[in-house]
Amino acid sequence: MNTATSHLDAAADKPLSGWRVLVPRGGPWGDGVAATLRAQGAVPVVAPLINFAPTEDLSTLEAALADLAAGAFDWLTLTSATTVDVLFAYRATIPATTKVAAVGETTAAALQAVGYRVDLVPEKDNSAAGMAEEMIALEPDPRRILTLRSEIAKPVLTKRLIQAGHDVHSVVAYRTVGVPVTDRIARDVANGRINAILVTSGSVAQQVRLQFEDIPAQTVIAAIGPRTAKDARKVGLDVDVVAPRQTVDALIAAVSSLPLPHSADEFHF
């Protein structure tokens, strides 16, 4: 009886035992996700599908960061943790007079990890539209706002803030580029040896679709939130599970709620 109880306890502590999970980004983010997966019993397979390159208009970015440091903006908005990496790389100064809005908990955590404060995280909708809605409610009078974004980001936030009467300076902080996976990773996906693929952005979804032409039906495609799920479906991915919140913990919890799929080579020794 005690032995059975101990097995149940172990299963509860390691809900992802037996899983091999593809982590689509490297660096500190990928290392953190891999550590969380290992703690739950999974074998993480870190295979960066995207990387980030400098903006092709560095002079505009640098001028905007100089204006930011000089107190020219009432608000700074960030819609990804990668933008935080850009701020940190430039050792950007955010004055006490400038409020900082982060699109979600992941971006807020990235800001706090490198010493920046966060004044606003949308409570209901962790998206550019959700952030715009809450900022507009908070600021009925026109404000000067700096929005830092990726090259491929849709201008939803900027458009909505401008429509509400704000003076918005939208600047590209970085570009997203695809990274080819190794032949071994491609084979493992095709053979069903990867049990789940984490899809953490529209850019990742595009690379999953491009690089893995034949994803077995049993492979779990897990999206980090409703918006990412929508982007993934738009490029032709069959999404199996969607995290209710745009956080890594919610994404991993969503995967762990599923039974372990049968691996294609499960019975081959």
C-alpha positions as CSV (number, residue, x, y, z in Angstrom):
1,M,0.0,0.0,0.0
2,N,2.8,2.4,1.0
3,T,4.6,1.4,-2.2
4,A,1.6,2.2,-4.4
5,T,1.2,5.5,-2.6
6,S,4.8,6.4,-3.1
7,H,4.4,5.7,-6.9
8,L,1.4,7.9,-7.0
9,D,3.3,10.7,-5.2
10,A,6.2,10.3,-7.6
11,A,3.8,10.6,-10.6
12,A,2.3,13.7,-9.1
13,D,5.7,15.2,-8.6
14,K,6.9,14.2,-12.1
15,P,3.8,14.6,-14.3
16,L,5.9,14.7,-17.5
17,S,7.9,11.6,-16.9
18,G,8.6,9.9,-20.2
19,W,8.0,13.0,-22.3
20,R,10.5,14.5,-24.8
21,V,9.6,18.1,-25.3
22,L,11.0,20.5,-27.9
23,V,11.9,23.9,-26.6
24,P,12.0,26.3,-29.5
25,R,14.3,29.0,-28.1
26,G,17.8,28.9,-26.6
27,G,19.7,31.3,-24.4
28,P,18.6,32.0,-20.8
29,W,15.0,31.6,-21.7
30,G,15.5,28.2,-23.2
31,D,17.7,27.1,-20.2
32,G,14.9,28.2,-17.8
33,V,12.2,26.3,-19.6
34,A,14.5,23.2,-19.9
35,A,15.1,23.3,-16.1
36,T,11.3,23.5,-15.4
37,L,10.6,20.6,-17.7
38,R,13.4,18.5,-16.1
39,A,11.9,19.2,-12.7
40,Q,8.7,17.7,-13.9
41,G,10.3,14.6,-15.3
42,A,10.5,15.5,-19.0
43,V,13.6,15.3,-21.3
44,P,13.9,18.8,-22.8
45,V,15.2,19.0,-26.4
46,V,16.4,22.6,-26.8
47,A,16.3,23.4,-30.5
48,P,16.2,27.1,-31.3
49,L,13.9,27.8,-34.2
50,I,14.3,31.6,-34.1
51,N,16.9,34.1,-33.1
52,F,17.0,37.8,-33.0
53,A,19.0,40.2,-35.0
54,P,19.6,43.9,-34.6
55,T,17.2,46.3,-36.2
56,E,18.4,47.6,-39.6
57,D,17.8,51.1,-38.4
58,L,20.1,51.4,-35.4
59,S,20.3,55.2,-35.5
60,T,16.5,55.5,-35.0
61,L,16.6,53.1,-32.0
62,E,19.5,54.8,-30.4
63,A,17.9,58.2,-30.8
64,A,14.7,56.9,-29.2
65,L,16.6,55.4,-26.3
66,A,18.5,58.7,-25.8
67,D,15.1,60.5,-25.8
68,L,13.8,58.0,-23.3
69,A,16.7,58.6,-20.9
70,A,16.1,62.3,-21.2
71,G,12.5,62.0,-20.0
72,A,10.8,62.6,-23.3
73,F,8.1,59.9,-22.9
74,D,5.3,59.5,-20.3
75,W,5.1,55.7,-21.1
76,L,7.3,53.0,-22.5
77,T,5.6,49.8,-23.8
78,L,7.2,46.4,-24.3
79,T,5.4,43.5,-26.0
80,S,8.1,40.8,-25.7
81,A,10.9,39.7,-23.4
82,T,13.3,40.1,-26.4
83,T,12.8,43.9,-26.3
84,V,14.0,43.8,-22.7
85,D,17.2,42.1,-23.9
86,V,17.6,45.1,-26.3
87,L,17.1,47.6,-23.5
88,F,19.6,45.8,-21.3
89,A,22.2,45.5,-24.1
90,Y,22.1,49.2,-24.5
91,R,22.0,49.8,-20.7
92,A,19.0,52.0,-21.4
93,T,17.9,54.4,-18.7
94,I,14.2,54.6,-17.9
95,P,13.5,57.7,-15.8
96,A,11.3,57.7,-12.8
97,T,8.9,60.0,-14.7
98,T,8.3,57.3,-17.4
99,K,5.9,54.5,-16.7
100,V,6.5,51.1,-18.1
101,A,3.9,48.7,-19.5
102,A,4.6,45.1,-20.2
103,V,2.3,42.9,-22.3
104,G,2.4,39.9,-19.9
105,E,4.0,38.2,-17.0
106,T,6.9,36.8,-19.0
107,T,7.9,40.3,-20.2
108,A,7.4,41.8,-16.8
109,A,9.6,39.1,-15.2
110,A,12.3,39.8,-17.8
111,L,12.2,43.5,-17.0
112,Q,12.4,42.9,-13.2
113,A,15.2,40.4,-13.7
114,V,17.5,43.0,-15.1
115,G,16.5,45.8,-12.7
116,Y,13.7,47.6,-14.5
117,R,10.4,48.3,-12.8
118,V,6.9,47.5,-14.2
119,D,4.0,49.8,-13.7
120,L,1.3,48.0,-15.8
121,V,0.6,44.4,-16.9
122,P,-2.8,43.9,-18.5
123,E,-5.1,42.1,-16.0
124,K,-7.4,40.4,-18.5
125,D,-5.9,40.3,-22.0
126,N,-2.1,39.8,-22.3
127,S,-1.9,41.1,-25.9
128,A,-1.2,44.4,-27.6
129,A,-4.9,45.1,-27.8
130,G,-5.4,44.3,-24.1
131,M,-2.5,46.6,-23.1
132,A,-3.9,49.4,-25.3
133,E,-7.3,49.1,-23.7
134,E,-6.0,49.4,-20.2
135,M,-3.6,52.3,-21.0
136,I,-6.4,54.2,-22.7
137,A,-8.6,53.7,-19.6
138,L,-5.8,54.9,-17.4
139,E,-4.8,57.9,-19.5
140,P,-7.7,60.0,-20.7
141,D,-5.4,62.9,-21.6
142,P,-2.9,62.7,-24.5
143,R,0.5,61.3,-23.5
144,R,3.8,60.8,-25.3
145,I,4.4,57.1,-25.6
146,L,7.4,55.1,-26.9
147,T,6.5,51.6,-28.3
148,L,9.4,49.3,-28.9
149,R,8.5,46.3,-31.1
150,S,9.8,43.6,-33.4
151,E,10.1,44.2,-37.2
152,I,7.2,41.8,-37.9
153,A,4.9,42.9,-35.1
154,K,1.5,44.1,-36.2
155,P,0.9,47.8,-35.3
156,V,-2.2,47.1,-33.2
157,L,-0.9,48.9,-30.0
158,T,0.3,51.9,-31.9
159,K,-2.8,52.3,-34.0
160,R,-5.2,52.1,-31.0
161,L,-3.2,54.5,-28.9
162,I,-3.0,57.0,-31.7
163,Q,-6.8,56.7,-32.3
164,A,-7.3,57.5,-28.6
165,G,-5.3,60.8,-29.1
166,H,-1.9,59.8,-27.8
167,D,1.4,60.9,-29.4
168,V,3.1,57.6,-30.2
169,H,6.7,57.0,-31.3
170,S,6.9,53.4,-32.7
171,V,10.4,52.1,-33.1
172,V,11.7,48.7,-34.3
173,A,14.0,47.2,-31.6
174,Y,14.9,43.9,-33.3
175,R,14.3,41.5,-36.2
176,T,13.3,37.9,-35.9
177,V,15.1,35.4,-38.1
178,G,14.7,31.6,-38.5
179,V,17.3,29.1,-37.4
180,P,17.6,25.8,-39.2
181,V,17.4,22.8,-36.8
182,T,19.9,19.9,-37.0
183,D,19.1,16.8,-39.2
184,R,18.8,14.8,-36.0
185,I,16.1,17.0,-34.5
186,A,14.2,17.0,-37.8
187,R,14.4,13.2,-37.9
188,D,13.3,12.9,-34.3
189,V,10.2,15.1,-35.0
190,A,9.4,13.2,-38.2
191,N,9.7,9.8,-36.4
192,G,7.5,10.9,-33.4
193,R,10.4,10.7,-30.9
194,I,9.4,14.3,-29.8
195,N,6.2,14.0,-27.8
196,A,5.4,17.7,-27.7
197,I,6.5,20.9,-29.4
198,L,6.1,24.2,-27.5
199,V,4.9,27.0,-29.7
200,T,5.6,30.3,-27.9
201,S,4.9,32.9,-30.7
202,G,3.7,33.4,-34.2
203,S,7.3,33.4,-35.4
204,V,8.0,30.0,-33.8
205,A,4.8,28.7,-35.3
206,Q,6.0,29.7,-38.8
207,Q,9.3,27.9,-38.3
208,V,7.6,24.8,-37.0
209,R,5.5,24.7,-40.1
210,L,8.4,25.4,-42.4
211,Q,11.0,23.1,-40.9
212,F,8.9,20.1,-39.9
213,E,6.9,19.2,-42.9
214,D,5.4,15.9,-41.6
215,I,4.6,16.2,-37.9
216,P,3.1,12.9,-36.7
217,A,-0.6,13.1,-35.5
218,Q,0.4,11.9,-32.0
219,T,2.8,14.8,-31.5
220,V,1.3,17.4,-29.2
221,I,1.4,21.0,-30.4
222,A,1.1,23.3,-27.4
223,A,0.5,27.0,-27.8
224,I,1.4,29.5,-25.1
225,G,-1.9,31.4,-25.3
226,P,-5.0,32.0,-27.4
227,R,-3.4,34.6,-29.6
228,T,-0.4,32.3,-30.4
229,A,-2.8,29.4,-31.0
230,K,-4.6,31.5,-33.5
231,D,-1.3,32.4,-35.3
232,A,-0.3,28.7,-35.3
233,R,-3.6,27.6,-36.8
234,K,-3.3,30.4,-39.4
235,V,0.0,28.8,-40.7
236,G,-1.6,25.4,-40.8
237,L,-0.6,23.8,-37.4
238,D,-3.1,21.5,-35.6
239,V,-3.0,22.9,-32.0
240,D,-3.7,20.3,-29.4
241,V,-3.6,22.3,-26.2
242,V,-3.6,26.0,-25.4
243,A,-2.3,27.6,-22.2
244,P,-4.9,29.9,-20.7
245,R,-2.3,32.4,-19.8
246,Q,0.8,33.5,-21.7
247,T,3.3,32.1,-19.3
248,V,5.8,29.2,-19.5
249,D,4.3,27.7,-16.3
250,A,0.8,27.7,-17.7
251,L,2.1,26.2,-21.0
252,I,3.9,23.4,-19.2
253,A,0.9,22.7,-17.0
254,A,-1.3,22.5,-20.1
255,V,1.0,19.8,-21.6
256,S,1.2,17.9,-18.3
257,S,-2.6,17.6,-18.2
258,L,-2.4,15.3,-21.3
259,P,-1.5,11.6,-21.4
260,L,1.9,10.8,-22.8
261,P,1.5,10.1,-26.6
262,H,2.8,6.8,-27.9
263,S,6.2,7.3,-29.6
264,A,6.6,6.0,-33.1
265,D,9.7,4.0,-32.1
266,E,8.2,2.9,-28.8
267,F,8.4,-0.8,-29.7
268,H,11.7,-0.7,-31.5
269,F,14.8,-1.6,-29.6
